[in-house]
Amino acid sequence: MAVGLGLSIGTVNTVSALADSTSAKAPPGRRRRPPSFARHTRVAARPKAVTRRTTLTFDSAGLVRVGRIPKHGRAVTEFADLTQRSAPSARVGNRMLSAADLIAVVADKVIGEDLAEQLDPEVGIAVTYPARYSDEHVEELRDALDELGLTEVELVAEPVAAAHWLESERSSMMPGLTLVYDLGGGGLDVTLVRVGPGSPPDPIVGESLRSTEFGGRAYGAMVARARRGPGQIAGTEPVPTPEELRTRHIRGSLELVYRCLRSADVTMADVDCVLVVGGAARPAEVVEVLATELARPVMAAPDPERTIADGAALIARRNAVEESEGPVRDADDESDAQGGVGRAAGFSRRTRQRFTRVASAAGLSAIAAALMLGLPGDGVIVELPQLGQ
């Protein structure tokens, strides 16, 4: 049985999802049944997911840890966005680890933890990245993964993974445009993606836009200003409730949505649905405001923080099945065989063209096992993990 592991490494949290055969679509013409029918009918289930903080710390034995904030010592944080002008780094022997290197270390450790008990011979792995990354950013991340021996890991744009999850949820999607509204802890990303049969290899339309003026941290700052008393926010008397502030916050983000539409030379009438993802998108006001203001159907998972990782896991599993058995005619093929989002994942697959670097990558990985990672300014030594440890 093939298994897919998807990783979404965000500024605040890292989400990993594991998809197996129960995560696939139901056969053509068969709708999903409620849980009471699970004994008689295959029921499509969401991939198993784990959320960790995007931090690198160490324990008393000097091993790398992901997702912990120590009471004493230092933790490396805020490195997951390669577009930052000044990102944290760490020293390995005589060289510095860049932000891309740190992301690769997180991926390596999470993969080792999540697949430690997996006995399935066919495992696909996909790591997502922001769609706004330049080719140079993607190449830098690819090189960092290869240096740790993760040459088989696929790289998939975040909105493409999210759109793949949407197609897995809606068994029959007509070709069209989906607006992916990704509201995370560190900011808001808005991207237009083509979905359904006939989608091009690169389904992203126009420009993917980001703003740090919206998201979990920006909303928290907005609430803090309001709590300092009336008059801190113009035109507010008395102090608005958190729900009212969130409504205002989401309405303010619509300008970024309209800018994204203008970059693709379309209007909201051309968009078939809005897909809401991200850890800061859980409150009901987010979907309610978008549905009212944009006048389009809005889709959101019960836990939107894991949607991108879920989609990446489904893509990774599909690729693992195809590599082990060849193309399989199942429900996924009905929507993807003509060039849908599933083929878009193949567009980001670079590892098959990079096997010439395997020898070099393996050598670096062996060296990395002996190198020691010194966190900046604290004099503490951290050992680089190996895949599967």
C-alpha positions in Angstrom: 0.0 0.0 0.0 1.4 3.4 -1.0 1.6 6.2 1.5 2.1 9.9 1.0 3.6 12.4 3.4 2.9 16.1 2.9 4.7 18.9 4.8 3.7 22.5 5.0 6.5 24.4 6.7 5.1 27.8 7.7 6.5 30.8 9.5 4.7 29.9 12.7 3.7 26.2 12.4 4.8 23.1 10.5 2.0 20.7 9.6 2.6 17.2 8.3 -0.1 14.9 7.0 0.1 11.2 6.2 -2.2 9.9 3.5 -2.9 6.2 2.8 -5.5 4.3 0.7 -8.3 5.5 3.0 -7.6 9.1 2.0 -8.3 8.5 -1.7 -11.6 9.4 -3.5 -14.5 7.0 -3.6 -14.9 5.1 -6.9 -16.6 7.0 -9.7 -20.4 7.3 -9.2 -20.3 6.5 -5.5 -20.8 9.2 -3.0 -19.1 9.2 0.4 -21.2 7.5 3.1 -21.6 8.5 6.7 -19.4 6.7 9.3 -22.1 4.2 10.1 -21.6 2.6 6.7 -17.8 2.3 7.1 -18.1 -1.5 7.5 -19.6 -1.9 4.1 -18.2 0.9 2.0 -14.8 2.4 1.7 -14.9 5.8 3.3 -12.5 8.5 2.3 -10.8 9.9 5.4 -8.6 13.0 5.8 -4.9 12.2 6.1 -3.5 11.9 9.6 -1.9 15.2 10.6 0.5 16.6 13.2 1.2 20.3 13.9 4.5 21.4 15.3 6.0 24.9 15.9 8.5 25.9 13.3 11.5 26.0 15.6 14.8 24.2 15.9 16.0 23.5 19.4 18.1 20.9 21.1 17.9 18.6 24.1 20.4 17.5 26.7 21.9 14.9 24.3 22.5 17.6 21.7 20.0 16.3 19.1 18.0 18.6 16.9 14.3 19.0 18.0 11.5 20.5 16.0 8.6 22.3 17.6 9.9 23.0 21.1 10.7 26.2 22.9 13.2 25.5 25.7 13.1 27.2 29.1 16.8 27.8 28.9 19.0 28.3 25.9 18.3 29.4 22.4 15.9 28.3 19.6 16.1 29.2 15.9 12.9 30.6 14.7 11.5 32.9 11.9 13.5 31.2 9.1 10.8 29.6 7.0 10.3 32.5 4.6 13.2 32.7 2.0 12.1 36.1 0.8 13.1 37.8 4.1 16.1 40.1 3.7 17.5 39.0 7.0 16.7 35.5 8.1 18.2 33.6 11.0 21.1 31.3 10.3 23.2 28.7 12.2 26.8 27.6 11.9 27.8 24.1 10.8 31.4 23.4 11.3 33.1 26.1 9.2 30.0 27.1 7.2 26.7 28.9 7.9 23.4 27.2 7.4 21.1 29.4 5.4 17.3 29.7 5.9 16.9 27.1 3.2 19.2 24.8 5.0 17.2 25.2 8.2 14.0 24.4 6.4 15.6 21.2 5.0 16.7 20.2 8.6 13.1 20.6 9.7 11.9 18.5 6.8 14.5 15.9 7.5 13.6 15.6 11.1 9.8 15.6 10.6 10.1 12.9 7.8 12.2 10.7 10.1 9.6 11.0 13.0 6.5 10.6 10.9 7.8 7.6 8.9 9.6 5.9 11.7 6.8 3.2 12.0 5.8 3.0 8.4 6.4 -0.4 6.8 5.0 0.4 3.4 7.6 -0.1 0.7 6.2 2.8 -1.5 6.3 6.2 0.2 6.0 9.5 -1.5 7.0 12.8 0.1 6.0 16.3 -0.9 7.2 19.6 0.7 5.3 22.8 -0.1 6.6 26.3 -0.7 5.0 29.7 -1.2 3.9 30.3 -4.8 5.5 33.8 -4.7 9.0 32.2 -4.5 11.2 32.9 -7.5 12.9 30.2 -9.4 16.1 31.0 -7.5 14.3 30.5 -4.1 12.9 27.1 -5.2 16.3 26.0 -6.5 17.9 27.0 -3.3 15.4 25.0 -1.3 15.9 22.1 -3.7 19.7 22.2 -3.2 19.3 22.3 0.6 17.0 19.2 0.6 19.4 17.3 -1.8 22.4 18.1 0.5 20.6 16.1 3.3 19.9 13.2 1.0 16.2 14.2 0.4 16.5 13.8 -3.4 13.2 12.0 -3.7 11.2 14.8 -2.0 8.8 16.6 -4.3 8.4 20.4 -4.2 4.8 21.6 -4.7 3.5 25.2 -4.5 1.2 25.7 -1.5 -1.9 26.9 -3.5 -1.5 24.0 -5.9 -1.5 21.5 -3.0 -4.6 23.3 -1.5 -6.4 23.1 -4.8 -5.6 19.4 -5.0 -7.3 18.9 -1.7 -10.3 20.7 -3.0 -10.5 18.5 -6.0 -10.3 15.4 -3.7 -13.2 16.7 -1.7 -15.4 17.5 -4.7 -15.5 14.4 -6.9 -16.7 16.2 -10.0 -15.3 19.7 -10.5 -15.9 21.7 -13.7 -12.9 23.5 -15.1 -12.6 27.0 -13.5 -10.8 29.4 -11.3 -10.3 29.0 -7.5 -9.1 31.8 -5.3 -6.9 30.4 -2.6 -7.1 32.7 0.5 -4.2 31.5 2.8 -4.5 33.3 6.1 -1.6 32.2 8.3 0.0 33.4 11.5 2.6 35.5 9.8 0.6 36.9 6.9 -2.0 36.5 4.1 -1.2 34.9 0.7 -3.8 35.2 -2.2 -3.4 33.1 -5.3 -5.6 32.3 -8.3 -5.4 28.6 -9.4 -7.0 26.8 -12.3 -8.7 23.6 -11.3 -10.6 20.7 -13.0 -10.0 18.8 -16.2 -7.9 20.7 -18.8 -5.9 22.7 -16.3 -2.4 23.6 -17.6 0.8 22.1 -16.1 1.3 25.3 -14.2 -2.2 26.2 -12.9 -1.3 29.4 -11.1 -2.9 32.4 -12.9 -1.5 35.9 -12.5 0.6 36.8 -9.5 0.5 35.3 -6.0 0.4 38.2 -3.5 1.4 38.4 0.2 0.8 40.9 2.9 2.0 40.8 6.5 -0.7 43.4 7.5 -3.1 40.5 7.8 -3.0 37.2 9.7 -2.7 35.9 13.2 0.0 38.3 14.4 -1.5 41.4 12.7 -4.9 40.6 14.2 -3.4 40.1 17.7 -1.7 43.5 17.4 -5.1 45.0 16.4 -6.8 43.5 19.5 -4.0 44.7 21.7 -4.4 48.3 20.4 -8.1 48.1 21.0 -7.7 46.9 24.6 -5.6 50.0 25.5 -8.9 51.9 25.5 -11.4 53.8 23.4 -10.0 56.0 20.8 -7.0 53.8 20.0 -8.8 52.7 16.8 -10.3 55.6 14.8 -14.0 55.8 15.0 -14.4 53.2 17.7 -16.6 53.9 20.7 -16.9 51.8 22.7 -14.1 49.3 22.2 -15.2 46.7 19.6 -15.4 43.1 20.4 -12.8 40.6 19.1 -15.4 39.3 16.5 -16.0 42.9 15.3 -12.3 43.5 15.0 -11.8 40.3 13.0 -14.6 41.3 10.7 -12.9 44.6 10.1 -9.5 42.8 9.7 -10.9 40.5 7.0 -12.7 43.3 5.1 -9.4 45.2 5.1 -7.7 42.3 3.3 -10.0 42.4 0.3 -7.8 45.0 -1.4 -5.2 42.3 -1.7 -7.8 40.0 -3.2 -8.7 42.6 -5.8 -5.0 43.3 -6.6 -4.6 39.6 -7.2 -7.5 39.6 -9.6 -6.2 42.6 -11.5 -2.8 40.8 -11.9 -4.7 38.0 -13.7 -6.9 40.4 -15.7 -10.1 38.8 -14.3 -12.9 39.9 -12.0 -14.6 38.2 -9.0 -17.3 37.1 -11.4 -14.8 34.8 -13.2 -13.9 33.0 -9.9 -15.9 29.8 -9.3 -15.1 29.5 -5.6 -12.9 30.8 -2.8 -10.8 28.2 -0.8 -9.9 29.4 2.7 -6.8 27.8 4.3 -4.4 28.7 7.1 -4.2 28.5 10.8 -5.6 32.0 11.3 -8.7 31.2 9.2 -10.4 29.0 11.8 -12.8 31.6 13.2 -16.2 31.6 11.5 -16.1 35.3 10.8 -13.4 34.7 8.1 -15.6 32.6 5.9 -18.7 34.7 6.7 -17.1 38.0 5.7 -15.5 36.6 2.5 -18.8 34.9 1.4 -20.7 38.1 2.0 -18.3 40.6 0.5 -17.1 38.5 -2.5 -20.5 36.9 -3.3 -18.9 33.6 -4.3 -19.1 30.1 -2.7 -16.5 29.8 0.0 -14.9 26.4 0.9 -13.0 25.7 4.1 -12.0 22.5 5.9 -12.9 22.0 9.6 -9.2 22.7 10.3 -8.0 24.9 7.5 -4.4 24.9 8.9 -3.8 21.4 7.6 -5.4 21.8 4.2 -2.1 22.4 2.3 -0.4 19.5 4.1 -3.4 17.3 3.3 -3.2 18.2 -0.4 0.5 17.6 -0.5 0.1 14.2 1.1 -2.5 13.2 -1.5 -0.2 14.4 -4.3 2.8 12.5 -2.8 0.7 9.3 -2.4 -0.5 9.5 -6.0 3.0 9.9 -7.3 4.2 6.9 -5.2 1.4 4.8 -6.7 2.2 5.9 -10.2 5.9 5.2 -9.8 5.3 1.7 -8.3 2.4 0.5 -10.5 2.3 3.0 -13.4 -0.7 5.2 -14.1 -3.8 3.9 -12.3 -7.3 4.5 -13.6 -9.3 5.4 -10.5 -11.4 8.3 -9.4 -8.5 10.6 -9.3 -7.7 9.9 -13.0 -11.3 10.9 -14.0 -10.5 14.5 -13.0 -6.7 14.6 -13.4 -5.9 12.5 -16.5 -6.7 15.4 -18.8 -4.1 17.7 -17.1 -5.6 18.8 -13.8 -4.0 19.7 -10.5 -2.4 16.3 -10.2 -0.3 17.0 -13.3 0.7 20.3 -11.8 2.5 18.4 -9.0 4.6 16.8 -11.7 5.5 20.2 -13.0 7.4 20.9 -9.8 9.2 17.5 -9.8 12.8 18.2 -10.3 14.4 15.2 -8.6 14.3 12.9 -11.7 16.6 15.4 -13.5 18.9 15.8 -10.5 20.2 12.2 -10.0 23.6 13.3 -11.3 23.9 15.0 -7.9 23.1 11.9 -5.8 26.7 10.9 -5.2 27.6 14.4 -4.2 24.4 14.7 -2.0 25.1 11.4 -0.3 28.7 12.5 0.5 27.4 15.7 2.0 24.8 13.8 4.0 27.5 11.5 5.4 29.6 14.5 6.4 26.5 16.2 8.0 26.2 13.2 10.3 29.5 14.1 11.8 29.2 17.9 11.7 27.9 19.8 14.7 25.4 22.6 14.5 26.2 25.6 16.8 23.2 27.9 17.5 24.3 31.5 17.1 25.5 33.2 20.2 24.8 30.5 22.7 27.8 28.2 22.3 25.6 25.1 22.5 26.3 22.2 20.0 23.5 20.5 18.2 23.9 17.4 16.0 22.4 17.4 12.5 19.8 14.6 12.2 19.9 11.9 9.6 16.8 10.8 7.6 14.8 8.3 9.6 16.4 9.1 13.0 
